[in-house]
Amino acid sequence: MKFNKSKCRIFHLGWRNPGYTYKLGDERLENSPMDWGLLNMSQQRTLVAKRADSVLQCIKHSITSHSKEVIVPLWTALVQPRLECCVQFWVPQYKDIKLLECVQRRATKMVKDLEGKTYEEQLRSLGLFTLETRRLRGDLVTVYNFLKMGEWMGRC
């Protein structure tokens, strides 16, 4: 298999990175057009929401059955992990929470037989939780692990 040089990009990390030029053979490798280090948290959450929404739209347009049994596994495998990568960095006063939660709202609306129910009722019938609830759960798991580690360290 040949190495595709056109798909290889250099991603420079760090504030004082001199941004060296790299070559693969005789060909110079290009710098990555997106520098994640320059994006603030709000911009990163917006980008995550757009990408998750695009995956959700692909599911919507390529799957004919919009039953619970089809949509929920696709949601939990393909879309939800994209959103959850940044839920721990939410700050409650930011409107980004609504932006990310809006993607999940659209997913619940895709499921047939849930019309007329509130968002919370839709989540309950699908066995899902709001992303805010999942964030709080993650915080509790972190605190538990921290306390458990302290208990273990006390025994040494």
Phi and psi restraints in degrees (value plus and minus 20) as a CYANA .aco file:
   2 LYS   PHI    -105.9   -65.9
   2 LYS   PSI     127.4   167.4
   3 PHE   PHI    -102.1   -62.1
   3 PHE   PSI     106.8   146.8
   4 ASN   PHI    -107.8   -67.8
   4 ASN   PSI      79.8   119.8
   5 LYS   PHI     -86.7   -46.7
   5 LYS   PSI     -47.9    -7.9
   6 SER   PHI     -89.3   -49.3
   6 SER   PSI     -40.3    -0.3
   7 LYS   PHI    -113.8   -73.8
   7 LYS   PSI     -21.6    18.4
   8 CYS   PHI    -115.4   -75.4
   8 CYS   PSI     105.1   145.1
   9 ARG   PHI    -149.3  -109.3
   9 ARG   PSI     131.8   171.8
  10 ILE   PHI    -116.5   -76.5
  10 ILE   PSI     109.5   149.5
  11 PHE   PHI    -133.7   -93.7
  11 PHE   PSI      88.6   128.6
  12 HIS   PHI    -107.5   -67.5
  12 HIS   PSI     102.5   142.5
  13 LEU   PHI    -127.1   -87.1
  13 LEU   PSI     130.9   170.9
  14 GLY   PHI      80.4   120.4
  14 GLY   PSI     134.7   174.7
  15 TRP   PHI     -98.4   -58.4
  15 TRP   PSI     -53.9   -13.9
  16 ARG   PHI    -127.6   -87.6
  16 ARG   PSI       3.8    43.8
  17 ASN   PHI     -90.7   -50.7
  17 ASN   PSI     103.5   143.5
  18 PRO   PHI     -91.1   -51.1
  18 PRO   PSI     -30.5     9.5
  19 GLY   PHI      47.2    87.2
  19 GLY   PSI      35.1    75.1
  20 TYR   PHI     -79.1   -39.1
  20 TYR   PSI     136.2   176.2
  21 THR   PHI    -111.9   -71.9
  21 THR   PSI     113.6   153.6
  22 TYR   PHI    -139.4   -99.4
  22 TYR   PSI     129.5   169.5
  23 LYS   PHI    -147.0  -107.0
  23 LYS   PSI     130.3   170.3
  24 LEU   PHI    -141.4  -101.4
  24 LEU   PSI      83.5   123.5
  25 GLY   PHI      52.2    92.2
  25 GLY   PSI    -146.9  -106.9
  26 ASP   PHI    -116.5   -76.5
  26 ASP   PSI     -26.2    13.8
  27 GLU   PHI    -114.3   -74.3
  27 GLU   PSI     111.3   151.3
  28 ARG   PHI     -97.0   -57.0
  28 ARG   PSI     114.3   154.3
  29 LEU   PHI    -108.1   -68.1
  29 LEU   PSI     119.1   159.1
  30 GLU   PHI    -101.9   -61.9
  30 GLU   PSI     136.2   176.2
  31 ASN   PHI     -97.9   -57.9
  31 ASN   PSI     131.0   171.0
  32 SER   PHI     -88.2   -48.2
  32 SER   PSI     114.5   154.5
  33 PRO   PHI     -89.8   -49.8
  33 PRO   PSI     -41.9    -1.9
  34 MET   PHI    -126.5   -86.5
  34 MET   PSI     100.8   140.8
  35 ASP   PHI    -126.5   -86.5
  35 ASP   PSI      80.9   120.9
  36 TRP   PHI     -80.6   -40.6
  36 TRP   PSI     -45.6    -5.6
  37 GLY   PHI     -86.3   -46.3
  37 GLY   PSI     -41.0    -1.0
  38 LEU   PHI    -111.5   -71.5
  38 LEU   PSI     -31.0     9.0
  39 LEU   PHI    -103.8   -63.8
  39 LEU   PSI     116.0   156.0
  40 ASN   PHI    -102.1   -62.1
  40 ASN   PSI     152.9   192.9
  41 MET   PHI     -81.0   -41.0
  41 MET   PSI     -57.7   -17.7
  42 SER   PHI     -84.1   -44.1
  42 SER   PSI     -61.8   -21.8
  43 GLN   PHI     -85.6   -45.6
  43 GLN   PSI     -58.0   -18.0
  44 GLN   PHI     -86.1   -46.1
  44 GLN   PSI     -61.6   -21.6
  45 ARG   PHI     -84.8   -44.8
  45 ARG   PSI     -58.2   -18.2
  46 THR   PHI     -83.0   -43.0
  46 THR   PSI     -63.2   -23.2
  47 LEU   PHI     -84.1   -44.1
  47 LEU   PSI     -61.2   -21.2
  48 VAL   PHI     -82.0   -42.0
  48 VAL   PSI     -64.6   -24.6
  49 ALA   PHI     -82.5   -42.5
  49 ALA   PSI     -60.5   -20.5
  50 LYS   PHI     -84.6   -44.6
  50 LYS   PSI     -62.4   -22.4
  51 ARG   PHI     -87.6   -47.6
  51 ARG   PSI     -61.6   -21.6
  52 ALA   PHI     -83.9   -43.9
  52 ALA   PSI     -60.3   -20.3
  53 ASP   PHI     -85.8   -45.8
  53 ASP   PSI     -56.6   -16.6
  54 SER   PHI     -86.8   -46.8
  54 SER   PSI     -56.5   -16.5
  55 VAL   PHI     -85.6   -45.6
  55 VAL   PSI     -62.2   -22.2
  56 LEU   PHI     -81.4   -41.4
  56 LEU   PSI     -60.4   -20.4
  57 GLN   PHI     -85.6   -45.6
  57 GLN   PSI     -56.8   -16.8
  58 CYS   PHI     -82.8   -42.8
  58 CYS   PSI     -61.9   -21.9
  59 ILE   PHI     -82.2   -42.2
  59 ILE   PSI     -66.2   -26.2
  60 LYS   PHI     -79.4   -39.4
  60 LYS   PSI     -61.7   -21.7
  61 HIS   PHI    -107.4   -67.4
  61 HIS   PSI     -35.1     4.9
  62 SER   PHI    -126.7   -86.7
  62 SER   PSI     -33.1     6.9
  63 ILE   PHI    -125.1   -85.1
  63 ILE   PSI     107.8   147.8
  64 THR   PHI    -103.1   -63.1
  64 THR   PSI     -54.1   -14.1
  65 SER   PHI    -110.0   -70.0
  65 SER   PSI     102.0   142.0
  66 HIS   PHI    -127.4   -87.4
  66 HIS   PSI      18.8    58.8
  67 SER   PHI    -101.7   -61.7
  67 SER   PSI     143.0   183.0
  68 LYS   PHI     -77.7   -37.7
  68 LYS   PSI     -60.7   -20.7
  69 GLU   PHI     -85.8   -45.8
  69 GLU   PSI     -41.6    -1.6
  70 VAL   PHI    -118.1   -78.1
  70 VAL   PSI     -67.6   -27.6
  71 ILE   PHI     -90.1   -50.1
  71 ILE   PSI     -64.0   -24.0
  72 VAL   PHI     -81.7   -41.7
  72 VAL   PSI     -67.4   -27.4
  73 PRO   PHI     -82.5   -42.5
  73 PRO   PSI     -57.6   -17.6
  74 LEU   PHI     -85.9   -45.9
  74 LEU   PSI     -61.1   -21.1
  75 TRP   PHI     -80.6   -40.6
  75 TRP   PSI     -70.7   -30.7
  76 THR   PHI     -89.7   -49.7
  76 THR   PSI     -46.0    -6.0
  77 ALA   PHI    -109.8   -69.8
  77 ALA   PSI     -56.8   -16.8
  78 LEU   PHI    -128.8   -88.8
  78 LEU   PSI     -50.8   -10.8
  79 VAL   PHI    -127.8   -87.8
  79 VAL   PSI     -69.3   -29.3
  80 GLN   PHI     -75.0   -35.0
  80 GLN   PSI     -62.9   -22.9
  81 PRO   PHI     -80.8   -40.8
  81 PRO   PSI     -51.4   -11.4
  82 ARG   PHI     -85.1   -45.1
  82 ARG   PSI     -59.4   -19.4
  83 LEU   PHI     -95.1   -55.1
  83 LEU   PSI     -57.1   -17.1
  84 GLU   PHI     -92.1   -52.1
  84 GLU   PSI     -34.3     5.7
  85 CYS   PHI     -85.0   -45.0
  85 CYS   PSI     -40.1    -0.1
  86 CYS   PHI    -142.7  -102.7
  86 CYS   PSI     -13.2    26.8
  87 VAL   PHI     -88.2   -48.2
  87 VAL   PSI     -46.6    -6.6
  88 GLN   PHI     -91.2   -51.2
  88 GLN   PSI     -34.3     5.7
  89 PHE   PHI    -119.9   -79.9
  89 PHE   PSI     -12.7    27.3
  90 TRP   PHI     -84.3   -44.3
  90 TRP   PSI     125.2   165.2
  91 VAL   PHI    -139.7   -99.7
  91 VAL   PSI     105.0   145.0
  92 PRO   PHI     -72.9   -32.9
  92 PRO   PSI     -49.1    -9.1
  93 GLN   PHI     -98.9   -58.9
  93 GLN   PSI     -29.1    10.9
  94 TYR   PHI     -98.5   -58.5
  94 TYR   PSI     125.3   165.3
  95 LYS   PHI     -99.4   -59.4
  95 LYS   PSI     -22.3    17.7
  96 ASP   PHI     -83.3   -43.3
  96 ASP   PSI     -46.4    -6.4
  97 ILE   PHI     -78.2   -38.2
  97 ILE   PSI     -66.1   -26.1
  98 LYS   PHI     -84.4   -44.4
  98 LYS   PSI     -57.2   -17.2
  99 LEU   PHI     -82.2   -42.2
  99 LEU   PSI     -66.4   -26.4
 100 LEU   PHI     -91.6   -51.6
 100 LEU   PSI     -60.8   -20.8
 101 GLU   PHI     -86.0   -46.0
 101 GLU   PSI     -48.8    -8.8
 102 CYS   PHI     -82.6   -42.6
 102 CYS   PSI     -54.1   -14.1
 103 VAL   PHI     -83.7   -43.7
 103 VAL   PSI     -62.7   -22.7
 104 GLN   PHI     -87.7   -47.7
 104 GLN   PSI     -56.2   -16.2
 105 ARG   PHI     -79.5   -39.5
 105 ARG   PSI     -62.8   -22.8
 106 ARG   PHI     -83.7   -43.7
 106 ARG   PSI     -55.7   -15.7
 107 ALA   PHI     -86.0   -46.0
 107 ALA   PSI     -61.1   -21.1
 108 THR   PHI     -87.8   -47.8
 108 THR   PSI     -50.6   -10.6
 109 LYS   PHI     -91.0   -51.0
 109 LYS   PSI     -41.1    -1.1
 110 MET   PHI     -90.5   -50.5
 110 MET   PSI     -47.6    -7.6
 111 VAL   PHI     -94.7   -54.7
 111 VAL   PSI     106.1   146.1
 112 LYS   PHI     -91.6   -51.6
 112 LYS   PSI     140.0   180.0
 113 ASP   PHI      52.9    92.9
 113 ASP   PSI      -8.3    31.7
 114 LEU   PHI    -133.9   -93.9
 114 LEU   PSI     -10.8    29.2
 115 GLU   PHI     -83.4   -43.4
 115 GLU   PSI     122.3   162.3
 116 GLY   PHI      67.4   107.4
 116 GLY   PSI     -27.4    12.6
 117 LYS   PHI    -114.2   -74.2
 117 LYS   PSI     133.2   173.2
 118 THR   PHI     -92.1   -52.1
 118 THR   PSI     145.7   185.7
 119 TYR   PHI     -79.2   -39.2
 119 TYR   PSI     -63.1   -23.1
 120 GLU   PHI     -83.8   -43.8
 120 GLU   PSI     -60.7   -20.7
 121 GLU   PHI     -85.7   -45.7
 121 GLU   PSI     -58.9   -18.9
 122 GLN   PHI     -82.1   -42.1
 122 GLN   PSI     -66.0   -26.0
 123 LEU   PHI     -80.8   -40.8
 123 LEU   PSI     -64.4   -24.4
 124 ARG   PHI     -81.1   -41.1
 124 ARG   PSI     -64.3   -24.3
 125 SER   PHI     -90.7   -50.7
 125 SER   PSI     -41.8    -1.8
 126 LEU   PHI    -112.1   -72.1
 126 LEU   PSI     -27.5    12.5
 127 GLY   PHI      55.5    95.5
 127 GLY   PSI       7.5    47.5
 128 LEU   PHI    -131.8   -91.8
 128 LEU   PSI     147.7   187.7
 129 PHE   PHI    -145.5  -105.5
 129 PHE   PSI     139.6   179.6
 130 THR   PHI     -85.2   -45.2
 130 THR   PSI     136.7   176.7
 131 LEU   PHI     -85.5   -45.5
 131 LEU   PSI     -51.1   -11.1
 132 GLU   PHI     -83.2   -43.2
 132 GLU   PSI     -62.7   -22.7
 133 THR   PHI     -83.9   -43.9
 133 THR   PSI     -60.4   -20.4
 134 ARG   PHI     -86.0   -46.0
 134 ARG   PSI     -54.5   -14.5
 135 ARG   PHI     -84.6   -44.6
 135 ARG   PSI     -65.6   -25.6
 136 LEU   PHI     -82.7   -42.7
 136 LEU   PSI     -58.8   -18.8
 137 ARG   PHI     -81.9   -41.9
 137 ARG   PSI     -62.5   -22.5
 138 GLY   PHI     -81.7   -41.7
 138 GLY   PSI     -58.6   -18.6
 139 ASP   PHI     -83.4   -43.4
 139 ASP   PSI     -62.7   -22.7
 140 LEU   PHI     -85.0   -45.0
 140 LEU   PSI     -60.1   -20.1
 141 VAL   PHI     -83.0   -43.0
 141 VAL   PSI     -60.9   -20.9
 142 THR   PHI     -83.2   -43.2
 142 THR   PSI     -64.7   -24.7
 143 VAL   PHI     -84.0   -44.0
 143 VAL   PSI     -63.1   -23.1
 144 TYR   PHI     -78.7   -38.7
 144 TYR   PSI     -67.9   -27.9
 145 ASN   PHI     -82.7   -42.7
 145 ASN   PSI     -57.8   -17.8
 146 PHE   PHI     -83.9   -43.9
 146 PHE   PSI     -66.5   -26.5
 147 LEU   PHI     -86.7   -46.7
 147 LEU   PSI     -59.1   -19.1
 148 LYS   PHI     -83.8   -43.8
 148 LYS   PSI     -59.6   -19.6
 149 MET   PHI     -86.0   -46.0
 149 MET   PSI     -59.8   -19.8
 150 GLY   PHI     -83.4   -43.4
 150 GLY   PSI     -59.0   -19.0
 151 GLU   PHI     -84.8   -44.8
 151 GLU   PSI     -62.6   -22.6
 152 TRP   PHI     -86.1   -46.1
 152 TRP   PSI     -60.6   -20.6
 153 MET   PHI     -86.0   -46.0
 153 MET   PSI     -50.9   -10.9
 154 GLY   PHI     -87.9   -47.9
 154 GLY   PSI     -44.6    -4.6
 155 ARG   PHI     -98.8   -58.8
 155 ARG   PSI     -38.9     1.1
